[in-house]
């Protein structure tokens, strides 16, 4: 952990928090923290700050917390992802929050198995824990918003414009794209970005038409065929570095 995430309900009126479980174990066994040591902490969806160790007794660690006033900006890149296999999605949660994604929209598609939506990896308690794991790795506090969409067509036609600003850049990765990602980066960098990544079997021609009608610009990511998790990490790495964050 490069940042200890504190939930807003945990500090008491004096700013102290008593940690147990994984966080306490990490502080005691990995960081080897002793009373008086200062640790980097962050309030979930809030500001970062400093936690001073007051005691480490048994499996508990007591921190005295002081938080900065400034709250980190929300990451400027959103991801619209055709739901991959559950074991792939399980791996992706922490990576997505570590890379910096403002919103994660998991959607159905023609080549997505319907049974994927019944997986426990889509339960809020499951994915929230893994998103927080990614935040602690990256040193961020802003938890991505998560939305699960079972019908792509009505979502794109009726809901998407209300979620994503029409002034933003909408990009879709597909081998049929005539330009590459680097040609899009200069245009996209100052604005909010939504990246759409399809299933491993690819978007169908009909789905590509739906996205085009919704203002998505299609680009290719090179000649190699990538797995969903590899494609997400590679493309988000290119987009998050120049785009920074967005205050909206």
Backbone as CSV, one residue per row, in Angstrom:
resi,resn,N_x,N_y,N_z,CA_x,CA_y,CA_z,C_x,C_y,C_z
1,UNK,0.829,-1.191,0.000,0.000,0.000,0.000,0.873,1.255,0.000
2,UNK,0.662,2.122,-0.959,1.373,3.399,-0.977,0.546,4.510,-0.351
3,UNK,-0.702,4.187,-0.032,-1.601,5.131,0.632,-2.584,4.296,1.440
4,UNK,-2.743,4.627,2.710,-3.714,3.928,3.553,-5.056,4.641,3.411
5,UNK,-6.051,3.939,2.842,-7.370,4.542,2.653,-8.175,4.449,3.942
6,UNK,-8.712,5.592,4.349,-9.565,5.682,5.537,-10.988,5.978,5.075
7,UNK,-11.954,5.229,5.568,-13.345,5.504,5.220,-13.847,6.700,6.028
8,UNK,-14.694,7.536,5.436,-15.146,8.758,6.121,-15.767,8.521,7.488
9,UNK,-16.380,7.366,7.696,-17.046,7.094,8.967,-16.082,6.604,10.053
10,UNK,-14.829,6.355,9.720,-13.916,5.728,10.681,-13.283,6.678,11.691
11,UNK,-12.831,7.891,11.313,-12.212,8.761,12.327,-13.219,9.202,13.386
12,UNK,-12.778,9.277,14.646,-13.656,9.780,15.699,-13.594,11.301,15.757
13,UNK,-14.229,11.873,16.738,-14.318,13.337,16.812,-12.962,13.995,17.016
14,UNK,-11.988,13.250,17.510,-10.653,13.810,17.721,-9.716,13.548,16.546
15,UNK,-10.237,12.896,15.503,-9.419,12.622,14.329,-8.607,11.348,14.425
16,UNK,-8.941,10.495,15.380,-8.221,9.234,15.524,-9.022,8.095,14.894
17,UNK,-8.281,7.133,14.377,-8.916,5.972,13.772,-8.189,4.726,14.236
18,UNK,-8.970,3.688,14.539,-8.398,2.413,14.955,-8.559,1.424,13.808
19,UNK,-7.441,0.971,13.265,-7.453,0.073,12.117,-7.185,-1.352,12.562
20,UNK,-7.889,-2.288,11.913,-7.656,-3.709,12.125,-7.548,-4.380,10.758
21,UNK,-7.375,-5.661,10.739,-7.383,-6.400,9.479,-6.184,-6.122,8.602
22,UNK,-6.440,-6.073,7.283,-5.364,-5.972,6.297,-4.548,-4.697,6.451
23,UNK,-5.219,-3.568,6.694,-4.482,-2.311,6.808,-3.562,-2.312,8.026
24,UNK,-4.086,-2.797,9.141,-3.254,-2.855,10.346,-2.088,-3.822,10.148
25,UNK,-2.365,-4.963,9.502,-1.301,-5.929,9.255,-0.216,-5.355,8.365
26,UNK,-0.623,-4.581,7.345,0.359,-3.974,6.445,1.218,-2.964,7.197
27,UNK,0.587,-2.158,8.036,1.329,-1.140,8.783,2.326,-1.789,9.743
28,UNK,1.885,-2.869,10.397,2.753,-3.510,11.383,3.820,-4.403,10.755
29,UNK,3.425,-5.198,9.769,4.315,-6.244,9.268,5.138,-5.849,8.051
30,UNK,4.580,-4.940,7.214,5.301,-4.524,6.009,6.018,-3.192,6.226
31,UNK,5.283,-2.210,6.727,5.885,-0.892,6.957,6.712,-0.850,8.236
32,UNK,6.484,-1.828,9.132,7.203,-1.890,10.408,7.068,-0.580,11.189
33,UNK,5.880,-0.011,11.143,5.675,1.295,11.763,5.619,1.177,13.283
34,UNK,6.217,2.144,13.924,6.206,2.221,15.392,5.562,3.543,15.789
35,UNK,5.134,3.685,17.042,4.536,4.952,17.477,5.424,6.144,17.143
36,UNK,4.768,7.161,16.581,5.471,8.367,16.172,5.747,8.427,14.681
37,UNK,5.656,7.286,13.994,5.926,7.273,12.550,4.751,7.876,11.790
38,UNK,5.048,8.652,10.740,4.014,9.267,9.906,3.798,8.432,8.648
39,UNK,2.531,8.233,8.306,2.157,7.451,7.139,1.280,8.276,6.212
40,UNK,1.344,7.978,4.914,0.478,8.633,3.949,-0.907,8.001,4.036
41,UNK,-1.918,8.841,4.223,-3.289,8.351,4.315,-4.170,9.167,3.370
42,UNK,-5.348,8.628,3.088,-6.291,9.336,2.243,-7.708,8.996,2.654
43,UNK,-8.572,9.994,2.677,-9.975,9.794,2.984,-10.682,9.380,1.708
44,UNK,-11.380,8.257,1.721,-12.029,7.755,0.516,-12.912,8.829,-0.106
45,UNK,-12.649,9.148,-1.376,-13.323,10.220,-2.109,-13.068,11.599,-1.507
46,UNK,-12.015,11.693,-0.714,-11.683,12.968,-0.086,-10.209,13.293,-0.249
47,UNK,-9.692,14.037,0.681,-8.321,14.529,0.581,-7.316,13.525,1.146
48,UNK,-6.070,13.733,0.784,-4.983,12.944,1.355,-4.469,13.653,2.598
49,UNK,-3.547,13.007,3.303,-3.024,13.631,4.507,-1.971,12.764,5.165
50,UNK,-1.815,12.964,6.442,-0.780,12.292,7.217,-1.420,11.606,8.418
51,UNK,-1.045,10.355,8.640,-1.499,9.626,9.819,-0.320,9.294,10.702
52,UNK,-0.342,9.760,11.932,0.743,9.494,12.872,0.368,8.311,13.748
53,UNK,1.231,7.311,13.757,0.968,6.113,14.554,1.055,6.459,16.037
54,UNK,-0.020,6.142,16.769,-0.028,6.372,18.212,0.202,5.084,18.997
55,UNK,-0.315,3.975,18.457,-0.093,2.706,19.139,-0.249,1.552,18.165
56,UNK,0.430,0.454,18.444,0.308,-0.781,17.653,0.232,-1.927,18.647
57,UNK,-0.960,-2.235,19.059,-1.155,-3.284,20.064,-1.904,-4.452,19.446
58,UNK,-1.281,-5.636,19.469,-1.936,-6.810,18.910,-2.209,-6.613,17.435
59,UNK,-3.461,-6.770,17.061,-3.838,-6.601,15.662,-4.443,-5.254,15.362
60,UNK,-4.229,-4.254,16.216,-4.814,-2.930,16.032,-3.733,-1.866,15.890
61,UNK,-4.031,-0.884,15.048,-3.158,0.282,14.894,-4.016,1.532,15.051
62,UNK,-3.605,2.413,15.930,-4.318,3.678,16.128,-3.523,4.792,15.462
63,UNK,-4.201,5.541,14.563,-3.587,6.669,13.869,-4.268,7.963,14.272
64,UNK,-3.464,9.014,14.399,-4.018,10.366,14.536,-3.960,11.003,13.152
65,UNK,-5.128,11.323,12.598,-5.226,11.725,11.188,-5.299,13.239,11.025
66,UNK,-4.562,13.727,10.040,-4.653,15.128,9.621,-4.756,15.136,8.097
67,UNK,-5.848,15.723,7.605,-6.102,15.720,6.170,-5.932,17.115,5.571
68,UNK,-5.436,17.149,4.330,-5.346,18.410,3.606,-6.743,18.868,3.219
69,UNK,-6.856,20.126,2.816,-8.155,20.655,2.413,-8.494,20.311,0.963
70,UNK,-7.467,20.184,0.120,-7.712,19.958,-1.300,-8.036,18.500,-1.575
71,UNK,-9.112,18.272,-2.328,-9.524,16.929,-2.723,-9.000,16.647,-4.128
72,UNK,-8.363,15.515,-4.351,-7.869,15.198,-5.704,-8.994,15.237,-6.733
73,UNK,-8.683,15.707,-7.923,-9.680,15.788,-8.990,-10.061,14.402,-9.480
74,UNK,-11.264,14.294,-9.995,-11.713,13.032,-10.569,-10.926,12.748,-11.837
75,UNK,-10.451,11.515,-12.048,-9.741,11.192,-13.294,-10.582,11.542,-14.512
76,UNK,-9.925,12.028,-15.573,-10.622,12.582,-16.732,-10.986,11.547,-17.788
77,UNK,-10.677,10.281,-17.531,-10.979,9.232,-18.514,-12.040,8.294,-17.947
78,UNK,-13.073,8.034,-18.733,-14.095,7.053,-18.392,-13.927,5.839,-19.300
79,UNK,-14.355,4.677,-18.816,-14.227,3.440,-19.586,-15.594,2.801,-19.772
80,UNK,-15.946,2.559,-21.034,-17.143,1.798,-21.370,-16.651,0.453,-21.899
81,UNK,-16.883,-0.593,-21.128,-16.264,-1.891,-21.397,-17.321,-2.978,-21.567
82,UNK,-17.246,-3.689,-22.676,-18.086,-4.877,-22.832,-17.646,-5.894,-21.780
83,UNK,-18.581,-6.346,-20.959,-18.242,-7.175,-19.806,-17.444,-8.417,-20.216
84,UNK,-16.220,-8.549,-19.704,-15.412,-9.731,-20.032,-15.763,-10.905,-19.125
85,UNK,-15.074,-12.006,-19.320,-15.270,-13.169,-18.457,-15.018,-12.774,-17.002
86,UNK,-15.768,-13.363,-16.064,-15.619,-12.987,-14.651,-14.183,-13.040,-14.137
87,UNK,-13.412,-14.061,-14.519,-12.044,-14.143,-13.996,-11.175,-13.012,-14.538
88,UNK,-11.494,-12.523,-15.735,-10.774,-11.376,-16.287,-11.187,-10.102,-15.563
89,UNK,-12.491,-9.950,-15.339,-12.980,-8.760,-14.641,-12.445,-8.701,-13.223
90,UNK,-12.309,-9.854,-12.599,-11.741,-9.906,-11.250,-10.345,-9.302,-11.225
91,UNK,-9.551,-9.601,-12.249,-8.188,-9.054,-12.333,-8.188,-7.568,-12.647
92,UNK,-9.205,-7.130,-13.386,-9.197,-5.766,-13.905,-9.566,-4.696,-12.876
93,UNK,-10.418,-5.021,-11.917,-10.924,-3.983,-11.017,-9.804,-3.126,-10.427
94,UNK,-8.851,-3.753,-9.785,-7.787,-2.988,-9.125,-6.926,-2.234,-10.136
95,UNK,-6.696,-2.839,-11.300,-5.871,-2.178,-12.311,-6.544,-0.912,-12.839
96,UNK,-7.863,-0.958,-13.004,-8.573,0.207,-13.530,-8.500,1.382,-12.567
97,UNK,-8.705,1.135,-11.282,-8.634,2.251,-10.339,-7.199,2.721,-10.149
98,UNK,-6.236,1.817,-10.256,-4.835,2.226,-10.133,-4.418,3.114,-11.300
99,UNK,-4.901,2.811,-12.493,-4.565,3.622,-13.662,-5.243,4.980,-13.634
100,UNK,-6.428,5.051,-13.021,-7.135,6.321,-12.919,-8.282,6.423,-13.895
101,UNK,-9.455,5.929,-13.485,-10.654,5.980,-14.305,-11.759,6.643,-13.486
102,UNK,-12.450,7.597,-14.080,-13.504,8.288,-13.354,-14.781,7.485,-13.245
103,UNK,-15.129,6.786,-14.310,-16.353,5.982,-14.341,-16.096,4.709,-15.121
104,UNK,-16.639,3.612,-14.630,-16.547,2.322,-15.310,-17.960,1.885,-15.657
105,UNK,-18.234,1.756,-16.959,-19.541,1.294,-17.422,-19.345,-0.081,-18.032
106,UNK,-19.928,-1.089,-17.427,-19.839,-2.454,-17.949,-21.129,-2.763,-18.691
107,UNK,-20.986,-3.127,-19.947,-22.173,-3.270,-20.782,-22.260,-4.650,-21.429
108,UNK,-23.473,-4.983,-21.814,-23.703,-6.174,-22.603,-23.284,-5.899,-24.046
109,UNK,-23.115,-6.953,-24.822,-22.824,-6.862,-26.247,-23.189,-8.202,-26.867
110,UNK,-23.230,-8.228,-28.175,-23.619,-9.451,-28.867,-22.723,-10.634,-28.493
111,UNK,-21.437,-10.364,-28.279,-20.486,-11.442,-28.002,-20.139,-11.563,-26.516
112,UNK,-21.027,-11.045,-25.679,-20.879,-11.201,-24.232,-21.865,-12.262,-23.754
113,UNK,-21.390,-13.244,-23.016,-22.272,-14.277,-22.475,-23.169,-13.667,-21.392
114,UNK,-24.466,-13.936,-21.469,-25.416,-13.350,-20.515,-25.136,-13.788,-19.079
115,UNK,-24.591,-15.004,-18.923,-24.325,-15.507,-17.574,-23.252,-14.703,-16.843
116,UNK,-22.449,-13.944,-17.577,-21.418,-13.130,-16.925,-22.031,-12.146,-15.926
117,UNK,-23.249,-11.685,-16.208,-23.880,-10.689,-15.349,-24.343,-11.269,-14.015
118,UNK,-24.337,-12.581,-13.891,-24.734,-13.216,-12.633,-23.547,-13.480,-11.718
119,UNK,-22.356,-13.099,-12.150,-21.152,-13.399,-11.379,-21.045,-12.521,-10.126
120,UNK,-20.431,-13.083,-9.110,-20.219,-12.343,-7.858,-19.233,-11.193,-8.034
121,UNK,-18.452,-11.193,-9.125,-17.483,-10.104,-9.320,-18.175,-8.775,-9.601
122,UNK,-19.475,-8.795,-9.862,-20.228,-7.562,-10.086,-20.969,-7.097,-8.841
123,UNK,-20.791,-7.785,-7.732,-21.414,-7.359,-6.487,-20.628,-6.182,-5.906
124,UNK,-21.321,-5.117,-5.473,-20.623,-3.912,-4.999,-19.577,-4.171,-3.925
125,UNK,-19.870,-5.023,-2.950,-18.895,-5.276,-1.898,-17.621,-5.895,-2.463
126,UNK,-17.774,-6.751,-3.473,-16.614,-7.407,-4.070,-15.759,-6.407,-4.838
127,UNK,-16.375,-5.658,-5.763,-15.546,-4.792,-6.603,-15.064,-3.549,-5.870
128,UNK,-15.826,-3.072,-4.880,-15.367,-1.892,-4.143,-14.060,-2.176,-3.417
129,UNK,-13.954,-3.359,-2.823,-12.719,-3.723,-2.118,-11.530,-3.739,-3.066
130,UNK,-11.743,-4.201,-4.283,-10.652,-4.269,-5.251,-10.340,-2.909,-5.861
131,UNK,-11.341,-2.084,-6.017,-11.078,-0.714,-6.470,-10.261,0.049,-5.427
132,UNK,-10.581,-0.152,-4.168,-9.817,0.497,-3.103,-8.383,-0.026,-3.083
133,UNK,-8.216,-1.313,-3.344,-6.870,-1.876,-3.445,-6.048,-1.140,-4.502
134,UNK,-6.671,-0.862,-5.652,-5.975,-0.125,-6.697,-5.662,1.303,-6.303
135,UNK,-6.576,1.942,-5.581,-6.332,3.308,-5.119,-5.149,3.351,-4.157
136,UNK,-5.088,2.386,-3.265,-3.987,2.360,-2.299,-2.650,2.123,-2.984
137,UNK,-2.671,1.392,-4.080,-1.445,1.183,-4.850,-1.016,2.462,-5.542
138,UNK,-1.981,3.161,-6.147,-1.664,4.343,-6.952,-1.515,5.614,-6.125
139,UNK,-2.010,5.610,-4.894,-1.942,6.818,-4.072,-3.048,7.805,-4.371
140,UNK,-4.219,7.305,-4.754,-5.363,8.158,-5.076,-6.501,7.839,-4.113
141,UNK,-7.490,8.733,-4.044,-8.631,8.515,-3.148,-9.961,8.455,-3.878
142,UNK,-9.993,8.832,-5.165,-11.264,8.952,-5.882,-11.728,7.605,-6.410
143,UNK,-12.759,7.070,-5.786,-13.308,5.782,-6.186,-14.079,5.942,-7.492
144,UNK,-13.787,5.110,-8.501,-14.546,5.226,-9.757,-16.019,4.908,-9.545
145,UNK,-16.881,5.637,-10.246,-18.293,5.274,-10.296,-18.426,4.018,-11.150
146,UNK,-19.313,3.126,-10.760,-19.525,1.884,-11.508,-20.988,1.792,-11.925
147,UNK,-21.208,1.498,-13.193,-22.558,1.314,-13.717,-22.588,0.047,-14.557
148,UNK,-23.617,-0.763,-14.359,-23.758,-2.009,-15.103,-24.963,-1.897,-16.027
149,UNK,-24.713,-2.087,-17.315,-25.728,-1.889,-18.355,-25.993,-3.225,-19.040
150,UNK,-27.231,-3.663,-19.003,-27.583,-4.947,-19.607,-28.066,-4.810,-21.049
151,UNK,-28.420,-3.603,-21.472,-28.886,-3.399,-22.847,-28.138,-2.215,-23.443
152,UNK,-27.287,-2.496,-24.397,-26.405,-1.470,-24.960,-27.167,-0.427,-25.770
153,UNK,-28.056,-0.857,-26.656,-28.719,0.072,-27.580,-29.499,1.162,-26.850
154,UNK,-30.438,0.840,-25.944,-31.163,1.912,-25.258,-30.259,2.777,-24.386
155,UNK,-29.192,2.178,-23.861,-28.268,2.973,-23.047,-27.597,4.048,-23.898
156,UNK,-27.070,3.662,-25.068,-26.399,4.632,-25.927,-27.368,5.685,-26.458
157,UNK,-28.565,5.257,-26.806,-29.516,6.177,-27.426,-30.216,7.081,-26.422
158,UNK,-30.455,6.588,-25.206,-31.294,7.340,-24.275,-30.579,7.860,-23.032
159,UNK,-29.464,7.248,-22.641,-28.857,7.599,-21.353,-27.455,8.186,-21.450
160,UNK,-26.708,7.788,-22.456,-25.282,8.117,-22.454,-25.017,9.620,-22.472
161,UNK,-25.758,10.376,-23.255,-25.540,11.825,-23.329,-25.765,12.505,-21.978
162,UNK,-26.606,11.921,-21.136,-26.838,12.491,-19.815,-25.737,12.177,-18.826
163,UNK,-24.907,11.200,-19.148,-23.818,10.792,-18.271,-22.498,11.414,-18.696
164,UNK,-22.249,11.388,-19.990,-20.972,11.856,-20.517,-21.190,13.152,-21.294
165,UNK,-20.410,14.205,-21.018,-20.626,15.494,-21.676,-20.477,15.419,-23.193
166,UNK,-21.375,16.085,-23.890,-21.305,16.080,-25.356,-20.059,16.798,-25.853
167,UNK,-19.452,17.621,-25.004,-18.225,18.316,-25.395,-16.989,17.427,-25.273
168,UNK,-17.146,16.244,-24.674,-16.010,15.361,-24.480,-15.666,14.578,-25.733
169,UNK,-14.585,13.834,-25.647,-14.110,13.008,-26.761,-14.523,11.563,-26.504
170,UNK,-15.144,10.953,-27.526,-15.605,9.576,-27.428,-14.798,8.717,-28.399
171,UNK,-14.053,7.768,-27.847,-13.152,6.949,-28.644,-13.521,5.479,-28.520
172,UNK,-13.405,4.764,-29.615,-13.683,3.327,-29.620,-12.548,2.606,-30.326
173,UNK,-12.005,1.599,-29.652,-10.905,0.827,-30.226,-11.462,-0.319,-31.061
174,UNK,-11.043,-0.372,-32.325,-11.492,-1.441,-33.215,-10.531,-1.524,-34.403
175,UNK,-10.241,-2.744,-34.882,-9.325,-2.881,-36.026,-9.790,-2.138,-37.278
176,UNK,-11.085,-1.817,-37.374,-11.579,-1.126,-38.571,-11.247,0.363,-38.576
177,UNK,-10.725,0.885,-37.466,-10.392,2.301,-37.409,-9.310,2.677,-38.400
178,UNK,-9.436,3.844,-38.996,-8.476,4.272,-40.019,-7.342,5.120,-39.464
179,UNK,-7.452,5.570,-38.216,-6.344,6.315,-37.604,-5.948,5.600,-36.318
180,UNK,-4.758,5.916,-35.809,-4.305,5.247,-34.599,-4.467,6.147,-33.381
181,UNK,-4.216,5.561,-32.219,-4.421,6.271,-30.956,-3.596,7.547,-30.870
182,UNK,-2.361,7.526,-31.347,-1.489,8.687,-31.204,-2.018,9.888,-31.986
183,UNK,-2.729,9.644,-33.068,-3.327,10.742,-33.813,-4.485,11.365,-33.052
184,UNK,-5.085,10.619,-32.118,-6.208,11.123,-31.335,-5.756,11.835,-30.066
185,UNK,-4.568,11.520,-29.569,-4.164,12.031,-28.264,-4.079,13.546,-28.209
186,UNK,-3.540,14.176,-29.234,-3.419,15.629,-29.212,-4.781,16.289,-29.121
187,UNK,-5.745,15.732,-29.811,-7.095,16.288,-29.791,-7.765,16.025,-28.469
188,UNK,-7.538,14.815,-27.930,-8.304,14.389,-26.764,-7.772,14.942,-25.446
189,UNK,-6.485,15.242,-25.374,-5.865,15.533,-24.100,-6.551,16.611,-23.266
190,UNK,-6.998,17.749,-23.825,-7.569,18.786,-22.965,-8.997,18.495,-22.502
191,UNK,-9.629,17.481,-23.032,-11.033,17.256,-22.767,-11.284,15.931,-22.068
192,UNK,-12.504,15.799,-21.533,-12.878,14.535,-20.924,-12.994,13.471,-22.010
193,UNK,-12.578,12.253,-21.688,-12.508,11.171,-22.664,-13.344,9.993,-22.186
194,UNK,-14.080,9.392,-23.100,-14.703,8.096,-22.839,-14.124,7.095,-23.826
195,UNK,-13.532,6.047,-23.304,-12.939,5.001,-24.122,-13.844,3.774,-24.106
196,UNK,-14.223,3.277,-25.270,-15.028,2.063,-25.380,-14.147,0.915,-25.838
197,UNK,-14.157,-0.167,-25.076,-13.377,-1.362,-25.402,-14.342,-2.536,-25.496
198,UNK,-14.275,-3.259,-26.591,-15.221,-4.323,-26.854,-14.839,-5.655,-26.256
199,UNK,-15.675,-6.679,-26.485,-15.365,-8.029,-26.024,-14.210,-8.610,-26.831
200,UNK,-13.676,-9.731,-26.369,-12.530,-10.317,-27.067,-12.883,-10.750,-28.480
201,UNK,-14.167,-11.001,-28.744,-14.589,-11.326,-30.099,-14.847,-10.101,-30.952
202,UNK,-14.767,-8.912,-30.338,-14.956,-7.669,-31.070,-16.413,-7.206,-31.098
203,UNK,-16.602,-5.908,-31.367,-17.941,-5.364,-31.581,-18.473,-5.863,-32.926
204,UNK,-19.778,-6.037,-33.043,-20.375,-6.401,-34.329,-20.513,-5.148,-35.190
205,UNK,-20.682,-5.287,-36.504,-20.904,-4.108,-37.357,-22.085,-3.264,-36.893
206,UNK,-23.157,-3.911,-36.443,-24.321,-3.163,-35.953,-23.965,-2.348,-34.716
207,UNK,-23.191,-2.929,-33.802,-22.782,-2.204,-32.601,-21.874,-1.032,-32.951
208,UNK,-20.991,-1.226,-33.929,-20.133,-0.130,-34.359,-20.961,1.025,-34.922
209,UNK,-22.035,0.705,-35.620,-22.926,1.747,-36.132,-23.597,2.497,-34.989
210,UNK,-24.003,1.780,-33.945,-24.614,2.418,-32.777,-23.639,3.404,-32.131
211,UNK,-22.407,2.979,-31.966,-21.406,3.847,-31.353,-21.113,5.055,-32.244
212,UNK,-21.013,4.842,-33.541,-20.754,5.954,-34.456,-21.884,6.974,-34.396
213,UNK,-23.126,6.500,-34.314,-24.268,7.403,-34.231,-24.265,8.188,-32.923
214,UNK,-23.583,7.642,-31.918,-23.490,8.297,-30.612,-22.254,9.193,-30.522
215,UNK,-21.544,9.358,-31.626,-20.416,10.284,-31.650,-19.067,9.684,-31.337
216,UNK,-18.967,8.366,-31.292,-17.677,7.741,-31.026,-16.817,7.738,-32.281
217,UNK,-15.560,8.080,-32.114,-14.586,8.048,-33.197,-13.811,6.730,-33.096
218,UNK,-13.763,5.991,-34.172,-13.138,4.683,-34.162,-11.655,4.808,-34.514
219,UNK,-10.817,4.185,-33.702,-9.385,4.182,-33.988,-8.875,2.751,-33.860
220,UNK,-7.752,2.489,-34.468,-7.138,1.170,-34.314,-5.967,1.272,-33.341
221,UNK,-5.708,0.165,-32.679,-4.640,0.128,-31.679,-3.459,-0.704,-32.159
222,UNK,-3.300,-0.763,-33.469,-2.193,-1.519,-34.015,-2.615,-2.891,-34.502
223,UNK,-1.690,-3.634,-35.091,-2.026,-4.911,-35.741,-2.207,-6.080,-34.784
224,UNK,-1.801,-5.962,-33.540,-1.863,-7.096,-32.623,-3.258,-7.238,-32.014
225,UNK,-3.715,-8.461,-31.875,-4.999,-8.737,-31.237,-4.741,-8.977,-29.755
226,UNK,-5.338,-8.151,-28.906,-5.065,-8.194,-27.477,-6.258,-8.738,-26.695
227,UNK,-5.974,-9.352,-25.564,-7.033,-9.727,-24.644,-7.626,-8.474,-24.017
228,UNK,-8.833,-8.611,-23.471,-9.520,-7.447,-22.920,-8.703,-6.746,-21.854
229,UNK,-8.168,-7.499,-20.888,-7.438,-6.845,-19.806,-6.159,-6.180,-20.310
230,UNK,-5.478,-6.809,-21.259,-4.274,-6.195,-21.827,-4.621,-4.926,-22.596
231,UNK,-5.692,-4.978,-23.380,-6.104,-3.811,-24.159,-6.485,-2.656,-23.249
232,UNK,-7.216,-2.933,-22.187,-7.627,-1.870,-21.265,-6.418,-1.189,-20.639
233,UNK,-5.491,-1.987,-20.144,-4.312,-1.419,-19.493,-3.472,-0.615,-20.488
234,UNK,-3.272,-1.172,-21.685,-2.444,-0.484,-22.678,-3.077,0.830,-23.117
235,UNK,-4.356,0.815,-23.441,-5.016,2.013,-23.954,-5.208,3.056,-22.862
236,UNK,-5.584,2.630,-21.670,-5.750,3.597,-20.580,-4.418,4.231,-20.199
237,UNK,-3.348,3.471,-20.285,-2.026,4.036,-19.996,-1.709,5.181,-20.951
238,UNK,-2.052,5.009,-22.223,-1.813,6.068,-23.206,-2.697,7.281,-22.941
239,UNK,-3.934,7.046,-22.533,-4.882,8.152,-22.365,-4.740,8.882,-21.045
240,UNK,-4.462,8.165,-19.972,-4.431,8.816,-18.659,-3.206,9.681,-18.457
241,UNK,-2.085,9.324,-19.081,-0.877,10.129,-18.890,-1.023,11.551,-19.386
242,UNK,-1.505,11.787,-20.628,-1.615,13.168,-21.078,-2.868,13.869,-20.600
243,UNK,-3.923,13.113,-20.251,-5.194,13.765,-19.986,-5.307,14.328,-18.588
244,UNK,-4.524,13.776,-17.626,-4.600,14.288,-16.275,-5.942,14.022,-15.634
245,UNK,-6.493,15.045,-14.958,-7.755,14.884,-14.241,-8.709,15.978,-14.589
246,UNK,-9.937,15.777,-14.175,-11.008,16.693,-14.540,-11.771,17.060,-13.288
247,UNK,-12.062,18.323,-13.098,-12.718,18.779,-11.874,-14.209,18.510,-11.868
248,UNK,-14.785,18.084,-12.992,-16.229,17.933,-13.086,-16.711,16.749,-12.266
